[in-house]
Amino acid sequence: MMKLKKAILTVLIAAIALTIKAQSFVLEPDLPLTALTDTTHFSLLNSRLGSRFTFSLLNEKQNIQTGSLGFDMDEQTGLLISLEHNNKRYCFRTTSLPRNTHYFKNQQLKFGPTSMVLTGQTDEGMAVSFTLISSFTKSETLQDSTAIKVQIFPGYYFLVNIENNNSTIQTCKLSIALAKTPVKSFNFMSLEPIKPDNLEQQIYFRDNADVNGKIVLAAVKNKANGVFNNDGFGGLVYNFSINPKSKKEFSQIYAAYNDNIVIKDRRVNQSLKFYYTKYWNNVEEVLKYAQENFDKNLQLTQEFEDALMKSSITTKEKWTLALAFHTDLANTFFLLDENNNPRFYVSEGRFKHLSTVDVAHETEVNAIFSPWRLKLQLAQWTDYIARAEVTVPANAVQNKPSYQQGMTAAAYGPYLHHDVGDLPFVSETANYNYGPHMAVEENTSFVLLLYWYWKISNDDAFVKSILGTVDVLLQSVINRDVNGNGIADMAYGWTTYDANESLKLSPDNTFLGSKQFSAYVVASEMFRALAIKEKAVSIEVTKAGVVDGEGAGFQRLAIEVNNEKLRNKQAAKYETEARTILATLKKAQLKYGYIPVSLNEKFPKWKQRSVMIGEGLFLPGLGGSKSPLLKELASVLKKDYPTTYAESITDYGINLTTDEGTTWFSKTIVADVVASQWYGIDHSTAAYIYEWNKNSPYAYNDGLLKKGDVWIGYWYPRGISALGYWLLKTTAQQKH
């Protein structure tokens, strides 16, 4: 895995040489364009990592949405980017038309993972572009505060570029404003009136999400001629002349600050605030940071974006990756509790579940650039393990009936809950039942995610501390195989595929069996590699007058207790289980001529094929596993894959199973990556994603139930699995 980390570092460094400095930030030229017209519905979420501050583009409403608490709590408002020259005024389609104003001609949208660019022209030959930059760079640990500040500060950089394509000098007026009432800097009274010839360089607005909070728009690098409040807009104004065939750039910062409670954790009765409050105390400090680090942050972001977008993945894969990156950021929460402990959560799009374990199997591919985000979630999940079945009484106040929680845990063993809570709570006492019972799916996903974290972080100490939990979770999975073929057939609950009946519910589910297999194999690798092999020296120390409850009755000196025999025993147990599953799959393939979705012939639609059976190979493959057992599984699955894939093709996507119409793009991306890495077969879902999302008001939307019937995975973060395309190409290029 060190090779993968080196390869990514090499690509990020190489991106520095690719940066073009004609203007402060430049997007990859071959990214697809979206024409902005009266029939454009496509919307683009813009958000900061974990800090929630939004500036999202709503083309359907010809507006933007902005606020400090995220896309589900922000407000719709107009953004005015207007240019006046030759007695005419033009603006972008980011607001309803003000009086005596025309829309720019030929307006188009292009975006990268951290950016968004709008372009247009006037009738008189002036070209205008507006660029939003959500700064980003790679960070390793929470101690990497310099990089984390780049990723999370609650603000954006704006760039407006003007090009004069005329043969004469043009005298112009540029306005950058919001359809919001400006307020005074020292209180919350409306800023009326504004002096006509002021030289102010920043203007404040109320933050709809925080009664005591403000948002600020400020000039940076080059001075504005002042601020204004006219025709329902408040903002900055620039008066300038521009020579023929020349360009000018004007830059701004748009920042917020919210130090209120973001989420209440009722499990431990803690109020959670944004992590960025650890670094800054108010919006002025955020603005100062953004101003002082303008050049550095843009350079780091340019390097990061170039590394992803100037790669050899296809144009539509770049578009998909860029869109999914925006959506992933918009679904993240990076918070602090009252004891100054960090928390990180990923919301499941419109469903609002926080840090869903099986969804993290895809979203946390993005942890390659911030391993700490996955570490925090892994640690948090261990607090959400079902160990007994309990009946939660009805709650009349919340209008919730009685329900059961922790089904099968006492009989078959502990398992991870589906998620850690539902917005607006991270809660065990808010009468929330943690989603469906998915014992095998969540336990195996957790182990695969732990392995992925280990490979991208080299954090042996943390992974070692979790291995006892891994053994408990996987033994629980083993217990759910009652018929002895290795694959869970009792008390398994659902799988992640809740829109596909056979993948979701069938016993002896070969998708689930293969995922069990992969989890057993990588767990065995971790048990052996992280066993404590040295001899330990333990000394018992007794102190007069000290009771054992004070923790001083026994002390360990030197190193931890040797556990090599135990770890080898555990590894051997799980490898034996893996071999049992492999033998079962080989036997099924021999019997049926292929591996069906279910080996239970009494289950409806059991005999379907599925491209998703090898999903469990996804994270081990990206992590660089060379396991002979995983290779053997891949060689078995490869035999079926070409035929299965051919039978799954539709004109709207790749079906999850051959006789049911559902497609989930994030999952067929997983199948693409697995097929490329383990089977040597190259496919790409990106073209389907582009066609479905290119004019969607809910982008990223993750799939269809059948042709023309949307699956309601709106603003879904899981599509960041597309980063797998980039990781494959990056490591392949480094090998050559």
N, C-alpha and C positions, 0 to 999 in steps of 0.2 A: 504493500500500500504506500510505502514511502515513495515508490516510483510514481504513483498517481499524484501525490502531493507535489512532488518535484515537477511533474509535467504541467500541473495547473499553475504552479509558481512561475515556471518558464514562460507559459503563455501570457500570464499577466504582466511579466516584465517585458516580454517582446512587444506587447501592445503599446508600450511607451514610444517605441520607434515608429509606430503606425499613426500616431496622433497628428492630425493636421491642424495647424495654428492660424489658418486664414481668419477664423473667428474663434470665440472662446470655447465653443462646444460644437462638434460636428457629428451627425448621425451617419451610419453606414448608408451609402447611396442606393444600394439595390434593395432596400427594404420596401415591401409593398405599400402603396399609397391608397388612402381612402378619400374619395371625393366628398366634400361637404356641401350638401344641397338640401332642399326641402324634404327629400325622401330619405335622408341619412338618419338611421336609428342607432348606429354603433355608439356605445359608451365606453370610456376608458377610465378605470379607477386609478387615481394617483394618490399614494399614501406613503408615509414614512415608516420605516421598519420599527414595529412595536410601539411607535409613538402616536399612531392613529390619525395625525393631522392630514386632512384631505384637501385636494384641489382637483376634483374629478370632472371629466368632460362629458356632458350629457347632450349629445348632438340632437337627440329626439326632441329635447326641450329648448335647444339652442341656449344653453346656460352651463354654468359650472356649479358643483356642489362643494361646499367647504365648511370645515369645522374641526375642533380640536379633539373630538371623541370618535371620529371614524365615520365610515360611509353609511352606517345605520343610524347616525345621530347628527349628521351635518345638515346644512340648509342650502336650498337652491337660490342662486343669485346670478346676476349678469356680470360678465367680465368684458370690459370695454378696452380693446386695443385698436385705437383709431389713428388715422393719418389724415391731416388736412394739407392740401396744396392746390394751387390754381382754383381757389374758391370752392373746392369740393372736399367732402369728408367721407372717408371710407372706414369700415371696421370689419372684424371677423364675426362669424356666426356663433359667437359665444354669448350673445345677448340679443334680446329683441331690438329691432332697429330704433335708435334714437331719432329724433326729428332731424330732418335735412341731412340724412346720412344714407350712404349706399353700402351694400356689402362688397368687400373685395371680390374681384373676379377669380375664377379658377381656384377656389379654396380647397386645400388638401391637407390631410393629416398623415403624419408618419411618426412612429414611436419606436424607441428601443427599450431595453429592460428598465432603464432609470430615467427615461426622457420622453418628451412629447414635443412635436414640432407642428405648428400650423403655418401654412404659406398662402399667399394671395397676391394679387396685383391690382393696381388702379388702372383706369382707362388711359391715363397719361403716361404709363410706362414706369411706374414705381413698383418695385417688388418689396414685399414685407414678409418677415417671418417672426413668429413668436415661439421661443423654446423654453420649456419647463424642464428643470433638472432636479431630480430627487437624489441627492448625493449618496454614493455608496462605494465601499471598498471592502476588501476581505479583512476579517478579524479572526483571531484564533481563540482567545480566552477572554473572560470578563476582566482580566487584568490589562488587556489591550485597549485601554480607555481612549487613546488617541484615535484609533480606527473606529471604535464604537461610537464616538461622538460624531464622526462623519456619517455613520449609518443612521443615527437616531435623532439628531437634533431636529426639533419641530419647526422646520422651515424649508423653503424651496428657493432656488435661484431662477430668476427669469432673465431671458435675453431677448431683446427686440433688435433685429437687424433690418436696415433699410438699404436698398440698392437703387441708385438712380441710373436707369437705362436710357435716359434722355441725353441729348447733346448740349444741354444748357444747365446752368446752376438752378437748383430748385430750393425754394424757401418753404419750410414745412413746420407743422406742429404735430407732435406725437403725444397722445394721451394714453395713460395706463391706469385703469380705474375699476372699481367694483360698484355694483348697484346696491351700496350699503351707505348708511348715514355715518359720516365721520364723527368721532368723539374726541374730546380733549385728552391730552396725554396725562393729565394729573387727576382727572376724575372721569365720570361716565356721562357727563352732559354733552349734548350734541354740539358739534363744532360749527357754530353759526354766529356771525358770518365769518368767512375767510377773507383776509385782506387780498385784494386783487394782485398786488405786486410783491407777495411774500416770497421768501427764498427757502421755505421749509423743505427738508429732504425726506421727511417721513410723515405718514398719515396713519391714524389709528381707527379701528372699527371694533364694535362689540363682537365678542365671540358668542354665537347663539348657544353653545353648549356649556357656557360658564358665565353666570351672571356677573361675576367679578373679573372676568378674563377679557383680554384684548388680543386682537390680531393687528399686525403692523405691516404696512407696505412701505419700503424704503428704497431710495436710490443708492446705488453703490458704484464705485469706480469713476463714473462721470456724473456730474451734478445735474439735477433737474432744475428747471426754472421756478419750481415751487409746487404747491399743492392746490387743488381746486375742489369745489363741490357744486356742480351744475347739472341740471337735467336729470337728477336722480342718481348721479354717479359722483363718487369721491375718489381722488387719486392724484397721480403725479403728471406734470406736464413738461414737455421739452420743446423749446423753440430752436430751430437750427437751419442751416443752409448746407446743401450737399452738392459737391462738384459732379459734373457729368461723368458717367461710367465709374462711379466710386461707391463705397459702402460706409455705413456708420453703424456702430453697435451701442445699444443702451441697456444697462443691466440694473436689476432690482433684486431685492430680497423680500420674501413674503413669509412671515413667521408668526408663531402663536406660543402660548404657554398656558398650561392648565395644571394646577396643583391640587385639584379636588379629588375625591374618591372616584376611581374609575370602575372598580369592581369590588364587591363585598365578598370575602371568603368566609362563608358561614360554617365551614368545616372546623376552622380554628378561630373563628370570630375575629378576623383581621380585615382592616380596610387597606386596599391596594391602590397606590398612586403610580403615576408614570415613572419609569426608571430615570428619565432625563432630569427629574427634579433633584437627583443626586448631584448633577453637574451645574445646573442653572437655577436661579431663584426667581426670575421674572422674565418677561418678554424682552426687556432691554438687554439683559445678559445674553439671551439667545441671539438677538440681532447683532450684538457686538462680536460674538463668536463667529457668526456667519460672515460678517464684514471682514474680520481679520484673517479668515481662512478661505476667502473667496477663490483665489488662484489655486491654492493647494487642493481644495475640495473638488473644484472642477477638473483639475488635472487627474486626480485619483479616480474620479467617476468616469472620465473619458477613457482612461486606461482599462478600467473594469469593463465598460461597455464595448470597447474595441475588442477585448479578449473574447467576448461572447459573439459579437456580431460580425467580426472579420474572420470568423472561422470557416471551415469548409462544409458546415451543415447547409442544407438547402435553404432557399429564400423563405419558403413557407414554414420550415422548421424554425428559422430565426423569428419570424412573425409570431408563431405559437409560443416560443420561449419568452419573447419580450412581453406578450400579453399575459402569460401565466406568471411571470415575475411581478408584474404590476399587481395582479390579483392576490398573489401570495403575501406581498407586503401589506396589502389592505386588510388582510385577515389576521394580522399578528398583534399581540399585546405583549409589551415588555414593561414589567411593573416591579414595584418594591412594596413589601409589606411593612408593618409598623416596626418590625425588628430589623429593618434594613436588609432583608433577605430578598434576592431577586426571584421573579417568576416570569415564565414565558409561556404564552398560550397561542394556539392557532385556532381561530374560529372556522367552523365548517360552512362558510358561505351563508346562504339564507337560512340554513338549519340552526345556526347559532350554537351548536355543541362546541365545547372548548377542548382542544387537544384530543380529538378522537384518535384512538390508537391505530386503527386500521387505515385511517386517512393519512396519518403520519407516515405510513409505509411509502407514500408518494411525496408528501410535502417536504419531508425532511431530507430529500435529496439536496435541497437548497442549503442544508446545514454544512455542505462542503465549503461554503464561504463564511459560515459562522457556527462552528461546531458547538459552541456554548449553548445555542438555542435548543439543540437536541439534548444536551446533557441536562439542562434544567427540566425538560419535559420527562426524561427518563426517571429522574429523581422524584418528580411530582407523581408520576403514575404509580410508584410503589406505595403511595398513601391511599390508593383507590383500588384495593384488592378485596374482592368478595371472599369471605371465609365462612359465612353461615347464611342460612336463609332467614330473612326477617319479613314480617308483615308491617308495612307502613300504613297507619290508619288514615282514613279519609280526612281531608282538610277542607272544611266548608268555606273558609275565608278565601282560599285559593281555588275553590271549585274543582278540587281534585278528588277522585275516588280512591279507595284503598287499593294498594297494589303490593306485589311481592318483589323482594330484592334479594339478590344472591342465590337464585335458584341453582340447585345441584352442587353448590360449593361444599356443603358439609358431606355429601355422599361421595363426590368424585374428586374434590380437591379445589383449592383456591384458584381464582382467575381474575384477571384485570377487568374492571368495568370498561364499558365502551368509551367513556370520556370522563372528564373531571367536573362537569357541570354544564349548565345551560345559561347563556346570557339572560339577565344581567348578573347572575350569581355564579361563583365557583362554590358549590354548596352541597353539603350532605344533609342539611336540615331545612332546606327550602322545598321539601317534598318533591324532589326530582329523582327519577329512578335510573339515571345514568344510561339511558338508551337501551337497546335490545341486549339480550343475553347472547354473548358471542365468545364463549369460553376458549375455544380452540383458536379461532381467528386472532383474538387479541393477545393471547399468551404467545403464540408463535410470532406475531408481528413485533411484539416487544423484544423478543430475543434477536430477531433479524435487525431491528433498529439498534439494539445495543452493539451488535457486531459491526454495523456500519459506523456507529460513533467511534468505536475502538479503532477502526481502520483510518478514519479521517482525522483522528486526534492524537493517536498513540498515548492515550490517557490510561495506562495500565492500572493505576491506583483506583480510579473510579470504577472501571469495569470489574476489577477484582472484588470490589466491595459489593457488587450486585450479584455475583455468581451464586450465592446461596439462594437468593430469590429466583434466579433462573432455574435452579434445580427443582424448587417447589412448583414453579409454574409448568415446567415440562413434565414432571411426574403427574401432574393433574391432567395433562394432555394424554399421556400414556394410559391413564386410568379410563379414559373415555373410548378406548378401543376394547370392546367386550368380545368381539368374535375372533380376535387373535390375528387379524391380517395386517395390523399396524396402523390402520386408518380409523379415525374416530367414527364410531357408529352409534354412540349413545351420549346424551347430555351435551351435545356440541352446540346447540342453539342455532343461530344464524351464522352466515358468513357476511363479508362486506358487500356482497352482490345482492342487495335487497330488491333490485328491480329485475332480477332474473331468477325464476322459481327454482330451477334445477341447481344452479350454483349456490343459491341461498340456503336451501332446505334439505337437500338429499343426503341420506346416510351413505357411508362409504364413498364420500365425495373425493374424487381423485385430485381435484384442485387443492382441497384441504390436505389430502394425504401428501401431496408433493411439497406443500408449504411446511407441514410437520417435518418431513424429511430434511428440508433445507435448514430448519431451525435446529433439529437434532445435530446435524453435521457441524454447523458453525458453533453451536454450544460446546461440542466436543473439542473443537479447535481452541476455544477460549479456555476451557477447563484445563487442557494440557499445557497451553502456553503460559497461563498465569498461575499455575500451581506454585506453591511455596516449597522449594526443594531443599533449602538449607536446614540444617539442624537448629532447633530452637533451644534457647536457654531461658527457663522461667524460674523466677524466684518468688516464693511466698513471703510476704513481709507483714508482720503483725506489730501493731503499735498499741501501747497501753492506753486505755481510755477511749479508743476509737471503735465505734460500732460498724458492722459490715455495711449497713445501709448508707453510710457516708462514702462508700466506694473506695475505702482505703484498706480493706481487709486482705486484698490480693492485688499485687502489682506484677506486671510483665516487664521484664527488662530484656534488652537486646532485640531480637527479631520476632516476627510473628510465628505462631505455631506451625510446624511442618504439616502440610496437607496433601502432599504429592500422591500418596496411595489413594486417598479419598477422591481426589480430582481425576486420577486415572480410572478409578472404578466408575465414576459418573460418566466420564467420556466413553468408556467401553459400553456402558448400558445404553447410551443414546445412539451410538454407532450400530449396536445390535438392532435397536428399533428401526433405524434408518434402513438397514439391510432387509428387514422384514417387509417394510413398505416397498422397497425396490423390487423384491421378489414378487410381491402381490401385483405390482404394475406390469412386470414382465409377463406374468401368468395371464393377466387380463388381455394384454396385447396379443398374446399367442392365441387365446380363446376367441376373441372377437375380431381380430385383424387390426385393431386400433384400441386406444384406451378411452372408454366412454366417460362421461362426466360422473356417473355413479356406477358402482358395482352392485347395487341393490336393484335387481330386475323388477321388483314390485313397485319401485318409485316411478311415477309418471315422467316420461321424457328422459329416463335414465340413460338411454343409448345415444344421446346427442354427443357431438364432438365439441371441444372448446379450445380456442387459442390461448386460454388463460391458465391451463393446467400447470405450466412451468413458471408461474408468477414468483414462486419462492426463490427462484434463482436470481431475481432482479438485484437486490442489494448485495448479496455475496459476490455477484459478478462485478458490480460497480466497485466493490471493495477490493477487488483483485484476488479473490479466492482461487487457489489452484488445487482444491480438494479433489482427489481421485473419485471419491464417492459422488460429488456433485457432477463431475464430468461423466460419470457412468449414467446418472439420471438423465443428463442432457442428451446422451447418445440414444437413450430409449425414447425420449419425447420427440427428438428430431425426426424419427421415422414417420410419425403421424402428422407433423406440423404442416408440410406443404399441402397435403390434401385437405386438412382441417381449415387452413387459411383460405384456400380456394373456395370451399363451401360456405365460408363466412362472409364473403365479400358482398356488399350491397352498394348502391349508388350514394348512400349517405354515411357509410362507415363500415367498420368490421364488427359483425355481430359477436357478442360474448359467447353465445352457443349457437349451434347451427339451426336449431328449430325454434328459437325465440328471437324476437326482433330487436332487443335492447342492444345499444352500443354505448359504452362509456369511453370517451376518448383518452382520458388519463390512464385507463387500464390497458387499452390496446396499444398505447405508447409503451407501457411496461412490456407487453408482449413483443413489440418491435425490438426493444432493447435486448430482451432475453434471446430472441431469435438471432439477432446479429452477433451477440457476444458468445452464445453457447452453441448455436446451431450453424452459424455461418450463413444465415439467410437474411437478406436485407429487405425490409419493408418500412414504410413511413405512414403514420396516421395524419401527418400535418396537413395534407391537402384537404382532408375531410373537415378537420378542425377549422381551417381557414374559411371554407365555404359556409359552414354552419354559424360561425361567430363574426364574420366580416361585417354584418349589419345588425348585430344583436344588441339590444339595449341592456342585456344581462351578462355581457361578456366579462369574464370567461364563463361560458355555459358548457357543461361537460358531456352532454349527449342527448340521445333520443330513445324513447321507449319503442318506437317503430317509426317508419317514414312519416315525417311531418308532425310527429307527436313528441313535443319537447319533454325531456326529463328535467325536473325542476332543480337541478344543481346550478342555481344562479350564483354568479360571482364566486365560483367554486375554486378553492386554492389547489386542488389536486393536480391540475394540469402542469404544475411545475415539474412533474415527472419528465417533461420534455427536455429538461436539463440532461437527462440520460443520453439523448442524441449527441449533445455537445461533449459530454464526458467520454463517450466512446471514440469520437473523432479526435479529441485532444490526446488521449492516451495512445491511439493508433499512430498519430503523427509523430509523437515523441519516440515511439519504437523505431520509426524509420529515420 
